[in-house]
């Protein structure tokens, strides 16, 4: 059910740093052809920083660890690819379907392949109004149980960030800030919320990951990395777009796994495309940081 491409196999065998990447950002996160262009740019960024990229997706019921450019192109063009989370994997494998891996599914498959570091845009979390809807992303449970380090720009700004941090604390997941004391807010650098610890460099991040593994403490490490200053959005503009998109989503009755793709698409429209460009730049920035952390970790 899992096929690791030759380059990734050789890298893992020879202790060359490898960075996992999800495929939901290709099939559900951005429009074509921007989705494919971004995926290939992120892979190049990882290579330029000394690591091997491993984009993960499921094709005909087989998880591909290290999709090639042709497979990424197909993911960008093909409609109705299932958004694959933990609960979906057995069905997708059994029915030999195509699946675009979310944070949780990517973590599971990366761990199965022996990849420690995974780069994404932002994790899922506790949705606004979850005290009545119970809408909480499985990403948070996966971070509690699966041994993969996730580098991101915080949780998606559409979420309830204080409750997301509370949930992660309950699950025992360390939330670290890369050169920041505050949780990044995806499109903006600051949320006003404190992370557990600030880390100052790649080597320090690698040592923390190594010590968690040495202690046999099950679960992930969450490293949050702020969007570069020049690509940060105006807080009032993005907050207004999010509130309007949330209102529209409620009026349309959109729920569950369709919520995030709808909100990201609508926010892009409401910001005239600015949020999409910020999204791309924060992922590229995470790729740089993730590749260098993976490099330092491979030395340990």
Secondary structure as the mmCIF struct_conf table of DSSP 4:
data_model
#
loop_
_struct_conf.conf_type_id
_struct_conf.id
_struct_conf.beg_label_comp_id
_struct_conf.beg_label_asym_id
_struct_conf.beg_label_seq_id
_struct_conf.end_label_comp_id
_struct_conf.end_label_asym_id
_struct_conf.end_label_seq_id
STRN STRN1 UNK A 2 UNK A 4
HELX_RH_AL_P HELX_RH_AL_P1 UNK A 6 UNK A 13
TURN_TY1_P TURN_TY1_P1 UNK A 14 UNK A 15
STRN STRN2 UNK A 18 UNK A 21
BEND BEND1 UNK A 23 UNK A 23
HELX_RH_AL_P HELX_RH_AL_P2 UNK A 24 UNK A 24
HELX_RH_PI_P HELX_RH_PI_P1 UNK A 25 UNK A 29
BEND BEND2 UNK A 30 UNK A 30
TURN_TY1_P TURN_TY1_P2 UNK A 32 UNK A 33
HELX_RH_AL_P HELX_RH_AL_P3 UNK A 34 UNK A 48
TURN_TY1_P TURN_TY1_P3 UNK A 49 UNK A 50
STRN STRN3 UNK A 52 UNK A 59
TURN_TY1_P TURN_TY1_P4 UNK A 60 UNK A 61
STRN STRN4 UNK A 62 UNK A 65
BEND BEND3 UNK A 66 UNK A 66
HELX_RH_AL_P HELX_RH_AL_P4 UNK A 69 UNK A 77
BEND BEND4 UNK A 79 UNK A 79
STRN STRN5 UNK A 82 UNK A 84
HELX_RH_3T_P HELX_RH_3T_P1 UNK A 86 UNK A 88
HELX_RH_AL_P HELX_RH_AL_P5 UNK A 89 UNK A 95
TURN_TY1_P TURN_TY1_P5 UNK A 96 UNK A 96
STRN STRN6 UNK A 99 UNK A 101
HELX_RH_AL_P HELX_RH_AL_P6 UNK A 103 UNK A 113
TURN_TY1_P TURN_TY1_P6 UNK A 114 UNK A 114
STRN STRN7 UNK A 117 UNK A 119
BEND BEND5 UNK A 121 UNK A 121
STRN STRN8 UNK A 123 UNK A 123
STRN STRN9 UNK A 126 UNK A 127
TURN_TY1_P TURN_TY1_P7 UNK A 128 UNK A 129
HELX_RH_AL_P HELX_RH_AL_P7 UNK A 130 UNK A 133
STRN STRN10 UNK A 136 UNK A 136
HELX_RH_AL_P HELX_RH_AL_P8 UNK A 138 UNK A 145
BEND BEND6 UNK A 146 UNK A 146
STRN STRN11 UNK A 149 UNK A 152
BEND BEND7 UNK A 153 UNK A 154
STRN STRN12 UNK A 155 UNK A 155
TURN_TY1_P TURN_TY1_P8 UNK A 157 UNK A 158
STRN STRN13 UNK A 159 UNK A 159
HELX_RH_AL_P HELX_RH_AL_P9 UNK A 161 UNK A 170
TURN_TY1_P TURN_TY1_P9 UNK A 171 UNK A 172
STRN STRN14 UNK A 174 UNK A 178
TURN_TY1_P TURN_TY1_P10 UNK A 179 UNK A 179
BEND BEND8 UNK A 181 UNK A 181
STRN STRN15 UNK A 182 UNK A 182
STRN STRN16 UNK A 185 UNK A 185
TURN_TY1_P TURN_TY1_P11 UNK A 186 UNK A 187
STRN STRN17 UNK A 188 UNK A 188
BEND BEND9 UNK A 189 UNK A 189
BEND BEND10 UNK A 192 UNK A 192
STRN STRN18 UNK A 194 UNK A 194
BEND BEND11 UNK A 196 UNK A 196
STRN STRN19 UNK A 197 UNK A 199
BEND BEND12 UNK A 201 UNK A 201
HELX_RH_AL_P HELX_RH_AL_P10 UNK A 202 UNK A 214
TURN_TY1_P TURN_TY1_P12 UNK A 215 UNK A 216
BEND BEND13 UNK A 219 UNK A 219
STRN STRN20 UNK A 221 UNK A 224
HELX_LH_PP_P HELX_LH_PP_P1 UNK A 226 UNK A 228
HELX_RH_3T_P HELX_RH_3T_P2 UNK A 229 UNK A 231
HELX_LH_PP_P HELX_LH_PP_P2 UNK A 232 UNK A 234
HELX_RH_AL_P HELX_RH_AL_P11 UNK A 235 UNK A 252
TURN_TY1_P TURN_TY1_P13 UNK A 253 UNK A 253
TURN_TY1_P TURN_TY1_P14 UNK A 256 UNK A 257
HELX_RH_AL_P HELX_RH_AL_P12 UNK A 258 UNK A 270
TURN_TY1_P TURN_TY1_P15 UNK A 271 UNK A 273
HELX_RH_AL_P HELX_RH_AL_P13 UNK A 274 UNK A 298
TURN_TY1_P TURN_TY1_P16 UNK A 299 UNK A 299
#
